[in-house]
Amino acid sequence: MRHGWSLPWDAPWFAPLAHWGPALPAPDDTGAFPADLPDALNRLGPLPVRFVPQSALPEGMAYEQFIFDAGSVPTRTNLHDAFNGLCWHRFPRTKQGLNRLQAAEIAQAGVGAVRGPLRDALTLFDENAALLQAPPELWDALLARDWQRLFVQQRSLWRETRLVVFGHALLEKLVSPYKSITAHVLRWPVPPALGDDLPAWDTWLAGQLSADGLRSKPFTPLPVLGVPGWWPANADAAFYADATVFRPPRH
């Protein structure tokens, strides 16, 4: 394997994973990891699941069902699955809760050509969600998609705010950042009392999960490179004038 580059674990979006991430082998310059990536993820610490090679997934069996039945996560040697493994380490209770909901829905509705509203929401959560702990004023601006109020007029409030990326596909995109990368922020405010205790965030979040709560897709969009301190260019207020990225609400 060619060690062409290593991941920038000091980037703000990767910081919640920095306890484990640097212990993984570096990907090569195509983003490929060595064949023992599942074993490397297992060595990072105990979890309610184990990581196994993708070949362990029986042909025709749903990925989520296999995780539920076998307690094992089929893992390819790519960035996408490496980040999935790290997210299991960061949010084990929530990841297991999402998998339980997937398995329950599969047991009830089967696996068809269309996932259905609940499984769509669960997949969106798992792949692209972010969690936000912020003052009410910022929540109001975010839900209104009032980007000027959110990022310019109330910029000082971001000192009291924390955004944590949950989705592993979103993390994969952020390996090579570009302005239009957009997270689906879960519209459940992280309680300020939890502070920056991410294991407590995981326990709290796992307790919020329900089929009814997720079926309505409780997310709101956020272009993540607009977050103050996440991208140097956003220090200029003109950064937010790009309506192709910071889109006004649809009426």
C-alpha positions, 0 to 999 in steps of 0.5 A, spaced: 500 500 500 502 506 498 502 511 504 500 517 499 497 522 505 494 522 511 487 525 514 487 532 517 485 530 524 486 537 526 480 539 522 474 541 526 469 536 523 474 531 524 475 533 531 470 528 535 474 522 532 481 524 533 481 520 539 481 514 534 482 516 527 490 517 527 491 510 530 488 507 523 493 506 518 493 511 513 490 511 506 493 511 500 492 516 495 486 513 492 483 513 499 484 505 500 486 502 506 489 496 507 485 489 507 486 489 515 481 495 516 476 491 520 481 488 524 484 495 525 477 498 527 476 492 532 483 494 536 480 501 537 476 499 543 470 494 545 463 496 541 456 492 541 458 490 534 465 487 531 467 489 524 468 484 519 470 484 511 465 485 506 465 478 504 462 476 510 455 479 508 451 473 505 449 475 498 442 477 498 441 479 505 440 486 507 446 490 510 442 493 516 439 486 517 446 482 517 448 487 523 442 486 527 443 479 526 450 477 527 452 483 531 457 485 525 458 490 520 461 489 513 466 493 512 470 495 505 477 498 505 475 505 503 474 512 506 466 511 507 467 505 511 472 507 515 468 513 517 462 509 519 467 505 523 469 511 527 462 513 528 460 507 531 466 508 536 464 515 537 456 514 538 455 506 539 449 507 542 446 511 537 448 507 531 446 501 535 439 504 536 438 506 528 440 499 526 435 496 531 430 501 527 432 499 521 431 491 522 424 492 525 422 496 519 425 490 515 421 485 519 415 489 518 415 491 511 421 487 508 426 489 503 423 492 496 425 497 491 423 503 495 426 504 502 420 507 505 419 514 509 422 511 515 428 507 512 429 513 508 430 518 514 434 513 518 439 512 512 439 520 511 441 520 519 446 515 518 450 518 512 449 526 513 446 528 519 450 533 524 448 535 531 447 542 534 448 545 541 446 552 540 443 558 543 435 559 541 437 565 537 441 561 532 436 555 532 431 560 530 435 563 524 437 556 522 430 554 521 428 560 518 434 559 513 436 566 515 443 565 513 445 573 514 442 573 521 445 566 523 452 567 520 453 575 520 449 578 525 449 573 530 456 571 529 458 572 536 453 567 539 457 561 535 462 562 541 457 558 545 455 553 539 458 546 538 456 542 531 458 535 531 458 531 524 455 524 525 454 522 518 460 518 515 458 520 508 458 527 510 465 526 513 468 523 507 466 529 503 469 533 508 476 530 506 476 534 500 472 540 502 468 545 498 463 550 499 456 547 498 457 541 502 451 541 506 449 537 512 442 535 515 442 538 522 437 534 526 432 538 529 433 536 536 437 541 540 442 538 544 441 540 551 446 545 553 447 541 560 451 536 556 456 541 555 462 538 550 461 531 553 460 527 547 459 520 550 453 524 554 451 526 547 450 519 545 446 517 551 441 522 550 441 522 543 440 514 543 434 515 548 430 520 543 430 515 537 423 513 535 420 511 529 415 516 529 420 521 531 424 520 525 419 518 520 417 525 518 425 527 517 426 532 522 432 535 519 434 542 516 440 544 511 446 547 513 452 549 509 457 546 514 463 551 511 459 557 513 460 555 520 465 560 523 472 557 525 471 552 520 473 555 513 478 561 513 474 564 507 467 565 511 471 571 515 468 575 510 461 576 510 461 576 502 462 569 503 454 568 505 452 572 499 452 566 494 445 564 493 447 557 490 449 555 497 446 559 502 439 558 499 433 562 501 427 558 504 422 555 499 415 558 500 
